[in-house]
Amino acid sequence: MKKNKVIFDCDVGCDDAVALIALLLNEDIDVIAITCVKGNIPVEDVVTNALKVSALCRKDIPVYQGCSKPMVRDLLKGRDYNTLMERIHMEIDGKEILIHEKNFDLPLPERKAEEKHACAYLIETLMKSEEKIDICAVGPLTNIGMALRLEPKIVDHIGTIYIMGGGLYIGNRTPLAEANFYDDPEAAEIVLTSGAECLICPIEPCEEGATYDQEDLRDIKACNNEVSAFLAEELKGYIDRCNILFNTDIDSCCIYDYVAVAPLIDESVIIEKRKDIARVDISGGMADGQLVIDRRGMFDNNSKTEVIYHVDPEKIRKILLHELRNFH
């Protein structure tokens, strides 16, 4: 069987790592490259984490450093203050506490990042490809948006862009905006209006599909290999850091990005999806970065965007555990 070619575009923190591992361990998917973008952590740290995770999975995959800043949003310095943005930062005994670790506790592999910029790689690879290549975009969409601006014709060579982004009814960076779309709303708007086939997985189906508690972590660890041990420890740390930062006492975490890529492994994990006209607010105002869905269908009847509303959490759990148990 011919493998499905995929480019994984990411800002590798904890949930990106789970998504990447699920794809790398799947025998039907060929991750041909990892492109890195600034998101939850600086892009240089994203590159290092991506190289480490690839090596952990015994994969020799090229990693490309991409954009270190959003396309234009930083030019308006007051923009963050219009949105009630949640600012999360803490230091304990001189140590910075972040939701996502800048540096995974894994050996540094011999392989280094490629010299070519991620956007140049995307354009060159897509334009040369005789078959369509899927993109899993689980960070801010800066690299994809920039590549589409530089060479709009790449859209004809893209299969589906699997996107973790937006919220149907609520945000997690502001009351209305999800982090990936908020961090570069112009890029998200470019991607969603490019004519590419997009499958958006917002916050709500992610939380429905992969909110993992301590029992789930024990199941992951019980797979009994170096990858499962890393994931179990990393997810435990994720929970601990969130409890410190948000002053909570919970025993679970949501692995958002994994839910967004699970349909690429098995489309039947989707219980409900809709063909929606999806846009992103780029006003710089209170709704900046919000996923805006026109459910009336008045202005665009040719939308190629689908939005996931509900997923099957049991299937999503089984996929990850299956991949981990079969890693030797």
GULUMKOL-995493 format. One record per atom (N, C-alpha, C): x, y, z. Coordinates in steps of 0.05 Angstrom, whole numbers, plus 5000, padded with zeros to 4 digits. Example, Ala and Ser with C-alpha at 12.3 -4.5 7.8 and 13.67 -1.06 7.14 Angstrom:
REM GULUMKOL-995493
526448865156/524649105156/526449345156/525749555142/527349795143/525850015157/
END
This chain:
REM GULUMKOL-995493
501749765000/500050005000/501850255000/501050454984/502550694982/502050865007/504250965019/504051115043/503051405037/501651515056/500651785054/502751985062/503652155044/505852345050/504752585066/506152655087/505252865105/507553045113/507053305113/508953495126/507753585152/509253565173/508353635200/509353905208/507554105209/508254385216/507454435245/509354525262/508754505290/510354715307/509554735332/511054885352/511554705376/513054485372/513154255389/513454325419/511154295432/510954275461/509754005466/508453975488/507553715497/505553585479/503353725472/501253595456/502153555427/503853735417/505053695390/506653435390/508153385411/509753145413/508052895411/505752895424/503952655422/502952625394/502152845381/501252835354/503352735335/505852835338/508052755321/508652465325/508752375349/509352095355/507251915342/504751985345/502551815333/502951785303/503752005289/504251985261/506751835254/508951885269/511451755263/511251445267/509651365285/509451075291/507450925274/505851085258/503850955241/505150855216/504650605209/505950485186/504850575159/502550705159/501350795134/501951085127/503351225145/503851505141/506851555138/507551715119/510351785114/510752085120/511752145144/512352425151/514952495136/514752655115/517052705099/518752935110/517553105127/519153325138/517553445162/519053575179/517853725201/518654015198/516654195196/517254475194/516454605221/518054785230/517754895257/517055195257/515455275275/514455555277/514455645306/514755895310/514556005337/511656005346/511255885369/508555875380/508655885410/508155655423/508255645452/511155695462/513155625446/515955675454/517455785430/519855895434/521356005411/521955795391/522155875365/522455685343/525055525346/527155645357/529655495360/529255255379/527655285400/527055065418/525154865405/523354955388/521654775374/523254585356/525254695343/526954535326/528354315342/529554395365/530954205381/529053985391/526754055400/524853855409/523953665387/523553775363/522753615340/524853415333/527353495333/529553315328/529753095349/529353165374/529452975396/527252765394/524752855388/522552675386/522852485362/523852585340/524252415317/526252195323/528452275336/530552075343/529451875363/527751965382/526551775401/524951565386/523651645365/521951455349/523651305328/526251345329/528151215310/527551285281/526851545277/526351645250/528351855243/529351835218/531352025208/529852215189/528752435199/527052605184/528152895184/528253025161/529253295160/527353495175/528653665190/527253865206/528054145197/526154315191/526654585180/525654795199/527454985205/526655215222/525155415205/522855505215/521255695200/521055965214/518756085214/518456365222/518656385253/520156595261/520556645289/518656855300/517056975283/515057175291/512557145274/510257235283/507857235266/508257425242/506557405223/506857555198/506857855203/504757955216/504558245220/503458325248/502358145263/500758225286/502458375307/505058325308/506758465328/507158765321/506458845296/506859115288/505059315303/502759205312/500959375328/501359305357/502959475371/503859405398/501559395418/499459535414/497259535433/495259315429/495759145409/493758945401/493058755424/495058665438/494558465460/492658575481/492758835485/491258955507/488259005500/487558945475/484758985467/483058735472/484358515479/482958255477/482658115504/483458225526/483458085551/485157835550/487457865538/489257635534/490257535561/490257275565/491257155589/494257145588/495657265607/498557265608/499457075630/500856865623/501556655641/504556645643/505656725665/508556705669/509156685699/510956515705/511656485734/514556385736/515956475756/518556385763/518556285792/519756045796/519955935823/522955865827/524055985848/526955955854/528656005829/527956215814/529456295791/528956125766/527255925768/526655755745/523955835732/524055875706/521655955691/519855715688/517255755694/515255555692/513455615668/513355445648/511755485625/509855245621/507655285607/505755065601/507254845586/508754925566/510254735549/513254765554/514554545557/517454545562/518954645538/520954815543/522654905521/524554685512/525254515530/527354315524/526654045536/525753865518/525053595528/527453455540/526953295560/529153145573/529752895557/530952935534/531652725516/534452775505/535852575497/538552615485/538352785460/540452945456/540653115432/541652935410/540252905388/541152725366/543352855350/544652685334/546852775317/545752955294/543352885285/542253035262/541653325271/542353505253/541753785257/539553885239/538554125245/536454235228/537654305200/535954295180/536754355153/537354655151/539054735132/539655015129/537455175115/535955045098/533755175083/531555265102/530355495097/528155595113/525655415108/523955385128/521655215125/519755305103/519455565099/517655665078/518755595050/521355625047/522655555022/522355255016/522655095038/522254805035/519454745026/517454865039/514654805032/514054865003/514955094994/514455174966/515854984946/518354944951/519954774933/518754484932/518254374955/517254094956/514554064943/512754244951/510054224940/509854274910/511354474900/511354534872/512454304855/514354154866/515653934851/514053674853/512253654873/510953404878/508753344857/508853094846/506853014827/504352904841/504652854866/502252764882/501752964904/499252984913/498553174933/499653084960/500553284975/501753235002/499953365023/499253205043/497753315066/499553475084/498453665098/499853825118/498353805144/499753735165/498653745193/499753995205/498054195210/498854455221/497754485249/499454435269/498554435297/499754665314/500854865301/501755105314/500555345300/501555585305/500655815290/501255765260/499655875243/499755805214/501655995198/503656105212/505456295199/506856185175/508155945179/509655825156/507855775132/505455665137/503655585115/502655845102/501856035118/500856295107/502956435090/505456435101/507556575086/508156435060/508256165060/508756015036/506556065015/504056075024/501856135006/501956414994/503056605010/503356875000/505656884979/507756744985/510056744966/509456594940/507956374942/507356224918/504556094921/502456254913/499656154916/499155884901/500755824881/500255574865/500755324881/501955344904/502455094920/499754974929/497655134929/495055034938/494154794921/495054794896/494254574878/495654314884/497754334901/499354094907/498954004936/497154134950/496554054977/494053874978/494153664993/491853494996/489853625015/490153565041/488553685062/490453815082/489654045092/491154165115/489554105140/490653935157/489453865182/490254075203/488354225213/488954465229/487854425258/489654465278/488654505305/488454805309/485954905312/485755195315/482855275319/482555495333/479955615336/478355485359/476155625366/474255515385/471455555374/469755365377/467055385368/465455595385/465955595411/464355755429/466055915449/468655845451/470255965472/473155975463/474856135475/477656145469/479256035493/481855995488/483655925511/485956125514/486256305495/488256515498/486856785506/484456825495/482757045502/479956925506/477957085514/475256975517/474156855490/475256955468/474156865442/476156715425/478756755429/480856655410/482456425422/482856225406/484656005412/487456085406/489455965419/492256055418/493456055390/493055835375/494355825348/493356045330/490756085329/489656295312/490356575323/490256595349/490856855362/493756945356/495556755357/498456825354/499156925326/497556845306/497956955279/495256945264/493457125270/490857115257/490957175227/492757345218/492957405190/493757155174/495656995185/496456755172/494156555171/492656535193/490256355193/488256435172/487756695170/485856795150/486756735122/489356765117/490456705090/490056415083/490656235102/490355945097/487455875092/485655975108/482855895105/481456015081/482656215069/481556345045/483156285020/485056095022/486856035000/485755854979/483555714985/482455514967/483455234973/485155204994/486054945002/483854795017/483854535015/482054375032/483054365060/481454475079/482254485107/480354335124/481454195144/479854065164/480654175191/478854345203/479454485227/478454315251/480154285271/479454155296/479654365318/477354485326/477454695347/477854575375/477854755394/478354685422/476354475432/473854505427/471754335439/472054045432/472253965407/472653675401/475353575411/477353745414/479853665426/479453575455/478053745470/477553685498/475753445501/473953415482/472153175483/473752925477/475652945459/476952705448/479452615463/480852805476/483452715488/484052875514/482152875532/482752965559/483652725575/486252715581/487452475593/487952515623/487052315638/487452325667/489652125675/489952095702/492051925712/491851635702/489451535699/489051265689/490151235661/489551445645/490551435617/493651445617/494751595635/497751605636/498851335644/497451195662/498450935670/498250735646/496050765630/495750585606/498050645586/498750895583/500950965565/503550855575/504150895600/506650795612/506750485610/504550355612/504450065612/505149945584/505250115564/506150025537/509149945538/510550045558/513149935566/515349955545/515750195535/518050245518/518950535522/521050615509/522150875515/520351105506/518751055485/516951275476/514651305495/513451085504/511251105523/512151215550/514551145558/515651255583/516051555581/517051655559/517351935554/514652085555/512651975541/510052105539/508752105567/508851895581/507551885608/508852095626/511452115626/512852305643/512352595633/512252635608/511752905597/508953005603/506952825600/504252895606/503852945636/505152795652/505052845681/506153125687/508453195675/509553455679/507753675668/506453625646/504453815635/502253875655/501153675667/499153705688/500153865711/502553795720/503753925744/504254225738/505254285714/505854565708/503254735705/501254615694/498654755692/497454815719/497754625737/496754665764/498154895778/500754915774/502355135786/501455395773/501355405747/500855655733/498055765737/496055575738/493255665740/492155635769/493955555788/493155525816/490655335818/490955105805/488754905806/489754645818/487954455820/488654195831/487253985814/488053955789/486753765771/488653535765/487653315756/489353085750/489153005721/488453195703/488253135675/489253355658/489653295632/490553505613/489353435586/489053635569/488053585542/490353575522/490453375506/492553345485/491353445458/491053705456/489653825434/490553735407/493153755402/494153715375/493853425365/493853245384/493552965376/490752915364/488753045374/486053015364/485853115335/487353325329/487253445303/488453265281/490453095289/491752925269/490552645269/488952575289/487852305291/486152235266/484552425254/483052355230/484752275206/487252365206/489052285185/489751985187/489851885212/490451605217/487951435213/485651535223/483151395221/480851595220/479751635196/477751845193/475151785210/474851535217/472351455232/472351565260/474551685270/474451815296/472652055296/471952165273/470152395271/467352295272/465852395292/462952335294/461352545279/462152795280/460653005266/462553215255/462353275230/463853495218/461953635198/462353895194/460654055177/462254215157/461254235133/462454415113/461654695120/463554845131/462955115141/464555325126/463555565126/465055795117/466455915141/469055865142/470655935166/472556165159/472556365176/474456585173/475656645201/477456835201/478756905226/478757215229/478057305253/477957595258/480757705259/481357915243/483958035243/483758335249/481658415264/481158695269/483058825289/484258665305/485858775327/484258855351/481658805350/479858885372/479358655391/477058675405/476458485426/476258195415/475458155390/475157885379/477557795363/479757945365/482157885349/482957585351/483257455328/484057175327/481756975330/479357075332/477056895336/476356745310/475856485312/474756335290/471856425286/471256525262/468556625256/467356435235/465056315242/463756125223/461156255214/460856285188/458356385176/456656145170/454856075188/453155845184/450755905166/450456155157/448256225139/448956155110/451556145104/452356075077/451656275056/451456535064/450556735045/452756825025/455256815033/457356945018/459256755003/459256505010/461256324998/460156044998/459155964975/458055694973/460055494963/462555584959/464655404949/466855344970/466155364995/468155325016/469155035015/471755015018/473054745019/473854685048/472754835067/473454795095/471354625109/472254435124/470554275142/471454325170/469454325188/470054375217/469054135233/470754025250/469953805267/468453905291/466153775297/464553855320/464653645342/464753385334/464753175355/466552945345/467952825364/469652595358/469152365377/470252135371/469951895388/472451865406/472251935432/474651925449/475751645452/474151445452/475151175456/476851085433/475951145408/477551085385/480251235385/480151485393/482551645394/484551535414/483551445437/485351325457/486551065446/484850895433/485750635423/487950665402/487750875385/489750915364/492450965376/492651145396/495151205408/496350965422/494750825438/495650595452/496550375433/495150345411/495950145391/498650205379/499050465372/501650545361/503950495381/503450565406/505450545427/506150255433/504050085434/504549795440/506049655418/505849755394/507149625371/509849735365/510749925382/513450035377/515549855392/517449765377/519549585388/522349685379/
END
